Amino acid sequence: MDSIGHIIQRQRKRKNMTQEALGEQVFVTKQAVSKWETGVSQT
C-alpha cells in the first residue's frame, strides 16, 4: 500500500509539476510539499 506522500509525489510528477508549482496551487511552501512526500509531516 502506498503512503499518501508517495501518492502525492507520483501524481505531481505525472502532471510534470515541481514541488514549488504544487505548493502554489494549494497555498503552501515547496518545503511543506517536500515534507508531505517524505512523510516528515502530514499536515
N, CA, C and O atoms as a Tripos MOL2 file, in Angstrom:
@<TRIPOS>MOLECULE
protein
  172   171    43     0     0
PROTEIN
NO_CHARGES

@<TRIPOS>ATOM
      1 N           0.8420   -1.1830    0.0000 N.3       1 MET1
      2 CA          0.0000    0.0000    0.0000 C.3       1 MET1
      3 C           0.8870    1.2460    0.0000 C.2       1 MET1
      4 O           1.8280    1.3440    0.7870 O.2       1 MET1
      5 N           0.5850    2.1810   -0.8740 N.am      2 ASP2
      6 CA          1.3600    3.4080   -0.9760 C.3       2 ASP2
      7 C           1.0110    4.3790    0.1390 C.2       2 ASP2
      8 O          -0.1380    4.4750    0.5700 O.2       2 ASP2
      9 N           2.0260    5.0920    0.5940 N.am      3 SER3
     10 CA          1.7800    6.1500    1.5780 C.3       3 SER3
     11 C           1.1720    7.3480    0.8570 C.2       3 SER3
     12 O           1.2840    7.4640   -0.3630 O.2       3 SER3
     13 N           0.5410    8.2200    1.5950 N.am      4 ILE4
     14 CA         -0.0550    9.4150    0.9990 C.3       4 ILE4
     15 C           1.0250   10.2690    0.3440 C.2       4 ILE4
     16 O           0.7960   10.8780   -0.7010 O.2       4 ILE4
     17 N           2.2070   10.3110    0.9670 N.am      5 GLY5
     18 CA          3.3060   11.0790    0.3860 C.3       5 GLY5
     19 C           3.7290   10.5420   -0.9620 C.2       5 GLY5
     20 O           4.0080   11.3090   -1.8830 O.2       5 GLY5
     21 N           3.7780    9.2250   -1.0810 N.am      6 HIS6
     22 CA          4.1490    8.6080   -2.3550 C.3       6 HIS6
     23 C           3.0910    8.8950   -3.4190 C.2       6 HIS6
     24 O           3.4270    9.1360   -4.5780 O.2       6 HIS6
     25 N           1.8490    8.8710   -3.0430 N.am      7 ILE7
     26 CA          0.7610    9.1700   -3.9840 C.3       7 ILE7
     27 C           0.8490   10.6190   -4.4520 C.2       7 ILE7
     28 O           0.7070   10.9000   -5.6420 O.2       7 ILE7
     29 N           1.0840   11.5380   -3.5170 N.am      8 ILE8
     30 CA          1.2180   12.9540   -3.8810 C.3       8 ILE8
     31 C           2.3700   13.1270   -4.8660 C.2       8 ILE8
     32 O           2.2210   13.7850   -5.8960 O.2       8 ILE8
     33 N           3.5100   12.5380   -4.5460 N.am      9 GLN9
     34 CA          4.6780   12.6710   -5.4050 C.3       9 GLN9
     35 C           4.4260   12.0820   -6.8000 C.2       9 GLN9
     36 O           4.7670   12.7000   -7.8090 O.2       9 GLN9
     37 N           3.8340   10.8970   -6.8490 N.am     10 ARG10
     38 CA          3.5810   10.2450   -8.1380 C.3      10 ARG10
     39 C           2.6420   11.0820   -9.0030 C.2      10 ARG10
     40 O           2.8850   11.2570  -10.1970 O.2      10 ARG10
     41 N           1.5740   11.5970   -8.4040 N.am     11 GLN11
     42 CA          0.6220   12.3880   -9.1710 C.3      11 GLN11
     43 C           1.2280   13.7330   -9.6000 C.2      11 GLN11
     44 O           0.9710   14.2150  -10.7030 O.2      11 GLN11
     45 N           2.0250   14.3190   -8.7250 N.am     12 ARG12
     46 CA          2.6870   15.5810   -9.0640 C.3      12 ARG12
     47 C           3.6180   15.3830  -10.2560 C.2      12 ARG12
     48 O           3.6210   16.1880  -11.1870 O.2      12 ARG12
     49 N           4.3940   14.3270  -10.2280 N.am     13 LYS13
     50 CA          5.3170   14.0490  -11.3290 C.3      13 LYS13
     51 C           4.5730   13.6790  -12.6000 C.2      13 LYS13
     52 O           4.9990   14.0360  -13.6980 O.2      13 LYS13
     53 N           3.4690   12.9700  -12.4570 N.am     14 ARG14
     54 CA          2.6610   12.5930  -13.6180 C.3      14 ARG14
     55 C           2.1700   13.8290  -14.3650 C.2      14 ARG14
     56 O           2.0240   13.8180  -15.5870 O.2      14 ARG14
     57 N           1.9190   14.8960  -13.6050 N.am     15 LYS15
     58 CA          1.4570   16.1460  -14.2000 C.3      15 LYS15
     59 C           2.6140   17.1000  -14.5200 C.2      15 LYS15
     60 O           2.4020   18.2630  -14.8630 O.2      15 LYS15
     61 N           3.8470   16.5790  -14.3990 N.am     16 ASN16
     62 CA          5.0540   17.3580  -14.6770 C.3      16 ASN16
     63 C           5.1000   18.6580  -13.8840 C.2      16 ASN16
     64 O           5.4360   19.7160  -14.4160 O.2      16 ASN16
     65 N           4.7560   18.5600  -12.6030 N.am     17 MET17
     66 CA          4.7760   19.7230  -11.7210 C.3      17 MET17
     67 C           5.9640   19.6430  -10.7770 C.2      17 MET17
     68 O           6.3670   18.5590  -10.3550 O.2      17 MET17
     69 N           6.5160   20.7940  -10.4540 N.am     18 THR18
     70 CA          7.5340   20.8630   -9.4150 C.3      18 THR18
     71 C           6.8400   20.9320   -8.0610 C.2      18 THR18
     72 O           5.6360   21.1720   -7.9760 O.2      18 THR18
     73 N           7.6160   20.7200   -7.0120 N.am     19 GLN19
     74 CA          7.0660   20.8760   -5.6660 C.3      19 GLN19
     75 C           6.6220   22.3220   -5.4640 C.2      19 GLN19
     76 O           5.6100   22.5810   -4.8140 O.2      19 GLN19
     77 N           7.3720   23.2470   -6.0150 N.am     20 GLU20
     78 CA          7.0190   24.6570   -5.8900 C.3      20 GLU20
     79 C           5.6880   24.9600   -6.5730 C.2      20 GLU20
     80 O           4.8570   25.6790   -6.0180 O.2      20 GLU20
     81 N           5.4800   24.4150   -7.7780 N.am     21 ALA21
     82 CA          4.2280   24.6510   -8.5030 C.3      21 ALA21
     83 C           3.0390   24.0600   -7.7520 C.2      21 ALA21
     84 O           1.9850   24.6910   -7.6680 O.2      21 ALA21
     85 N           3.1970   22.8630   -7.2080 N.am     22 LEU22
     86 CA          2.1120   22.2600   -6.4360 C.3      22 LEU22
     87 C           1.8260   23.0880   -5.1930 C.2      22 LEU22
     88 O           0.6690   23.3180   -4.8410 O.2      22 LEU22
     89 N           2.8830   23.5310   -4.5360 N.am     23 GLY23
     90 CA          2.7100   24.3600   -3.3510 C.3      23 GLY23
     91 C           1.9270   25.6270   -3.6540 C.2      23 GLY23
     92 O           1.0630   26.0280   -2.8740 O.2      23 GLY23
     93 N           2.2230   26.2560   -4.7770 N.am     24 GLU24
     94 CA          1.4910   27.4640   -5.1620 C.3      24 GLU24
     95 C           0.0110   27.1620   -5.3900 C.2      24 GLU24
     96 O          -0.8490   27.9770   -5.0580 O.2      24 GLU24
     97 N          -0.2820   26.0080   -5.9480 N.am     25 GLN25
     98 CA         -1.6670   25.6190   -6.2110 C.3      25 GLN25
     99 C          -2.4710   25.4310   -4.9250 C.2      25 GLN25
    100 O          -3.6660   25.7200   -4.8850 O.2      25 GLN25
    101 N          -1.8120   24.9480   -3.8860 N.am     26 VAL26
    102 CA         -2.5220   24.6530   -2.6320 C.3      26 VAL26
    103 C          -2.1350   25.6040   -1.4980 C.2      26 VAL26
    104 O          -2.4770   25.3790   -0.3370 O.2      26 VAL26
    105 N          -1.4110   26.6780   -1.8590 N.am     27 PHE27
    106 CA         -1.0770   27.7570   -0.9190 C.3      27 PHE27
    107 C          -0.1960   27.3180    0.2420 C.2      27 PHE27
    108 O          -0.4220   27.7000    1.3910 O.2      27 PHE27
    109 N           0.8180   26.5060   -0.0760 N.am     28 VAL28
    110 CA          1.8280   26.1350    0.9090 C.3      28 VAL28
    111 C           3.2070   26.2950    0.2610 C.2      28 VAL28
    112 O           3.3090   26.5140   -0.9460 O.2      28 VAL28
    113 N           4.2580   26.1850    1.0660 N.am     29 THR29
    114 CA          5.6160   26.3040    0.5360 C.3      29 THR29
    115 C           6.0600   24.9890   -0.1080 C.2      29 THR29
    116 O           5.4750   23.9300    0.1210 O.2      29 THR29
    117 N           7.1180   25.0960   -0.9230 N.am     30 LYS30
    118 CA          7.6600   23.8720   -1.5180 C.3      30 LYS30
    119 C           8.2450   22.9680   -0.4350 C.2      30 LYS30
    120 O           8.3020   21.7500   -0.6030 O.2      30 LYS30
    121 N           8.6790   23.5670    0.6740 N.am     31 GLN31
    122 CA          9.1950   22.7730    1.7880 C.3      31 GLN31
    123 C           8.0860   21.9180    2.4060 C.2      31 GLN31
    124 O           8.3210   20.7770    2.8020 O.2      31 GLN31
    125 N           6.8760   22.4800    2.4850 N.am     32 ALA32
    126 CA          5.7480   21.7100    3.0130 C.3      32 ALA32
    127 C           5.4410   20.5170    2.1080 C.2      32 ALA32
    128 O           5.1990   19.4110    2.5910 O.2      32 ALA32
    129 N           5.4540   20.7460    0.8010 N.am     33 VAL33
    130 CA          5.1990   19.6530   -0.1520 C.3      33 VAL33
    131 C           6.2660   18.5730    0.0130 C.2      33 VAL33
    132 O           5.9550   17.3830    0.0080 O.2      33 VAL33
    133 N           7.5160   18.9880    0.1580 N.am     34 SER34
    134 CA          8.6090   18.0370    0.3530 C.3      34 SER34
    135 C           8.3930   17.2080    1.6090 C.2      34 SER34
    136 O           8.6030   15.9950    1.5990 O.2      34 SER34
    137 N           7.9760   17.8530    2.6850 N.am     35 LYS35
    138 CA          7.7310   17.1370    3.9420 C.3      35 LYS35
    139 C           6.5830   16.1510    3.7870 C.2      35 LYS35
    140 O           6.6320   15.0550    4.3450 O.2      35 LYS35
    141 N           5.5470   16.5240    3.0350 N.am     36 TRP36
    142 CA          4.4380   15.5900    2.7980 C.3      36 TRP36
    143 C           4.9580   14.3630    2.0650 C.2      36 TRP36
    144 O           4.6610   13.2290    2.4400 O.2      36 TRP36
    145 N           5.7360   14.6020    1.0140 N.am     37 GLU37
    146 CA          6.2080   13.4990    0.1650 C.3      37 GLU37
    147 C           7.1620   12.5720    0.8990 C.2      37 GLU37
    148 O           7.1860   11.3700    0.6340 O.2      37 GLU37
    149 N           7.9510   13.1200    1.8230 N.am     38 THR38
    150 CA          8.9070   12.2780    2.5510 C.3      38 THR38
    151 C           8.3240   11.6970    3.8390 C.2      38 THR38
    152 O           8.9690   10.8850    4.5040 O.2      38 THR38
    153 N           7.1140   12.1100    4.1870 N.am     39 GLY39
    154 CA          6.4750   11.5680    5.3660 C.3      39 GLY39
    155 C           6.8740   12.2730    6.6600 C.2      39 GLY39
    156 O           6.5230   11.8130    7.7470 O.2      39 GLY39
    157 N           7.6020   13.3830    6.5540 N.am     40 VAL40
    158 CA          8.0110   14.1290    7.7380 C.3      40 VAL40
    159 C           6.8060   14.8040    8.3740 C.2      40 VAL40
    160 O           6.7190   14.9050    9.5980 O.2      40 VAL40
    161 N           5.8790   15.2650    7.5450 N.am     41 SER41
    162 CA          4.6840   15.9610    8.0430 C.3      41 SER41
    163 C           3.4820   15.5570    7.2040 C.2      41 SER41
    164 O           3.5900   15.3360    5.9970 O.2      41 SER41
    165 N           2.3370   15.4640    7.8660 N.am     42 GLN42
    166 CA          1.1150   15.1340    7.1450 C.3      42 GLN42
    167 C           0.0670   16.2260    7.2660 C.2      42 GLN42
    168 O          -1.0810   16.0310    6.8660 O.2      42 GLN42
    169 N           0.4510   17.3790    7.8160 N.am     43 THR43
    170 CA         -0.4880   18.4860    7.9720 C.3      43 THR43
    171 C          -0.1600   19.6070    7.0310 C.2      43 THR43
    172 O          -0.8490   20.6270    7.0230 O.2      43 THR43
@<TRIPOS>BOND
     1     1     2 1
     2     2     3 1
     3     3     4 2
     4     3     5 am
     5     5     6 1
     6     6     7 1
     7     7     8 2
     8     7     9 am
     9     9    10 1
    10    10    11 1
    11    11    12 2
    12    11    13 am
    13    13    14 1
    14    14    15 1
    15    15    16 2
    16    15    17 am
    17    17    18 1
    18    18    19 1
    19    19    20 2
    20    19    21 am
    21    21    22 1
    22    22    23 1
    23    23    24 2
    24    23    25 am
    25    25    26 1
    26    26    27 1
    27    27    28 2
    28    27    29 am
    29    29    30 1
    30    30    31 1
    31    31    32 2
    32    31    33 am
    33    33    34 1
    34    34    35 1
    35    35    36 2
    36    35    37 am
    37    37    38 1
    38    38    39 1
    39    39    40 2
    40    39    41 am
    41    41    42 1
    42    42    43 1
    43    43    44 2
    44    43    45 am
    45    45    46 1
    46    46    47 1
    47    47    48 2
    48    47    49 am
    49    49    50 1
    50    50    51 1
    51    51    52 2
    52    51    53 am
    53    53    54 1
    54    54    55 1
    55    55    56 2
    56    55    57 am
    57    57    58 1
    58    58    59 1
    59    59    60 2
    60    59    61 am
    61    61    62 1
    62    62    63 1
    63    63    64 2
    64    63    65 am
    65    65    66 1
    66    66    67 1
    67    67    68 2
    68    67    69 am
    69    69    70 1
    70    70    71 1
    71    71    72 2
    72    71    73 am
    73    73    74 1
    74    74    75 1
    75    75    76 2
    76    75    77 am
    77    77    78 1
    78    78    79 1
    79    79    80 2
    80    79    81 am
    81    81    82 1
    82    82    83 1
    83    83    84 2
    84    83    85 am
    85    85    86 1
    86    86    87 1
    87    87    88 2
    88    87    89 am
    89    89    90 1
    90    90    91 1
    91    91    92 2
    92    91    93 am
    93    93    94 1
    94    94    95 1
    95    95    96 2
    96    95    97 am
    97    97    98 1
    98    98    99 1
    99    99   100 2
   100    99   101 am
   101   101   102 1
   102   102   103 1
   103   103   104 2
   104   103   105 am
   105   105   106 1
   106   106   107 1
   107   107   108 2
   108   107   109 am
   109   109   110 1
   110   110   111 1
   111   111   112 2
   112   111   113 am
   113   113   114 1
   114   114   115 1
   115   115   116 2
   116   115   117 am
   117   117   118 1
   118   118   119 1
   119   119   120 2
   120   119   121 am
   121   121   122 1
   122   122   123 1
   123   123   124 2
   124   123   125 am
   125   125   126 1
   126   126   127 1
   127   127   128 2
   128   127   129 am
   129   129   130 1
   130   130   131 1
   131   131   132 2
   132   131   133 am
   133   133   134 1
   134   134   135 1
   135   135   136 2
   136   135   137 am
   137   137   138 1
   138   138   139 1
   139   139   140 2
   140   139   141 am
   141   141   142 1
   142   142   143 1
   143   143   144 2
   144   143   145 am
   145   145   146 1
   146   146   147 1
   147   147   148 2
   148   147   149 am
   149   149   150 1
   150   150   151 1
   151   151   152 2
   152   151   153 am
   153   153   154 1
   154   154   155 1
   155   155   156 2
   156   155   157 am
   157   157   158 1
   158   158   159 1
   159   159   160 2
   160   159   161 am
   161   161   162 1
   162   162   163 1
   163   163   164 2
   164   163   165 am
   165   165   166 1
   166   166   167 1
   167   167   168 2
   168   167   169 am
   169   169   170 1
   170   170   171 1
   171   171   172 2
@<TRIPOS>SUBSTRUCTURE
     1 MET1         2 RESIDUE 1 A MET
     2 ASP2         6 RESIDUE 1 A ASP
     3 SER3        10 RESIDUE 1 A SER
     4 ILE4        14 RESIDUE 1 A ILE
     5 GLY5        18 RESIDUE 1 A GLY
     6 HIS6        22 RESIDUE 1 A HIS
     7 ILE7        26 RESIDUE 1 A ILE
     8 ILE8        30 RESIDUE 1 A ILE
     9 GLN9        34 RESIDUE 1 A GLN
    10 ARG10       38 RESIDUE 1 A ARG
    11 GLN11       42 RESIDUE 1 A GLN
    12 ARG12       46 RESIDUE 1 A ARG
    13 LYS13       50 RESIDUE 1 A LYS
    14 ARG14       54 RESIDUE 1 A ARG
    15 LYS15       58 RESIDUE 1 A LYS
    16 ASN16       62 RESIDUE 1 A ASN
    17 MET17       66 RESIDUE 1 A MET
    18 THR18       70 RESIDUE 1 A THR
    19 GLN19       74 RESIDUE 1 A GLN
    20 GLU20       78 RESIDUE 1 A GLU
    21 ALA21       82 RESIDUE 1 A ALA
    22 LEU22       86 RESIDUE 1 A LEU
    23 GLY23       90 RESIDUE 1 A GLY
    24 GLU24       94 RESIDUE 1 A GLU
    25 GLN25       98 RESIDUE 1 A GLN
    26 VAL26      102 RESIDUE 1 A VAL
    27 PHE27      106 RESIDUE 1 A PHE
    28 VAL28      110 RESIDUE 1 A VAL
    29 THR29      114 RESIDUE 1 A THR
    30 LYS30      118 RESIDUE 1 A LYS
    31 GLN31      122 RESIDUE 1 A GLN
    32 ALA32      126 RESIDUE 1 A ALA
    33 VAL33      130 RESIDUE 1 A VAL
    34 SER34      134 RESIDUE 1 A SER
    35 LYS35      138 RESIDUE 1 A LYS
    36 TRP36      142 RESIDUE 1 A TRP
    37 GLU37      146 RESIDUE 1 A GLU
    38 THR38      150 RESIDUE 1 A THR
    39 GLY39      154 RESIDUE 1 A GLY
    40 VAL40      158 RESIDUE 1 A VAL
    41 SER41      162 RESIDUE 1 A SER
    42 GLN42      166 RESIDUE 1 A GLN
    43 THR43      170 RESIDUE 1 A THR
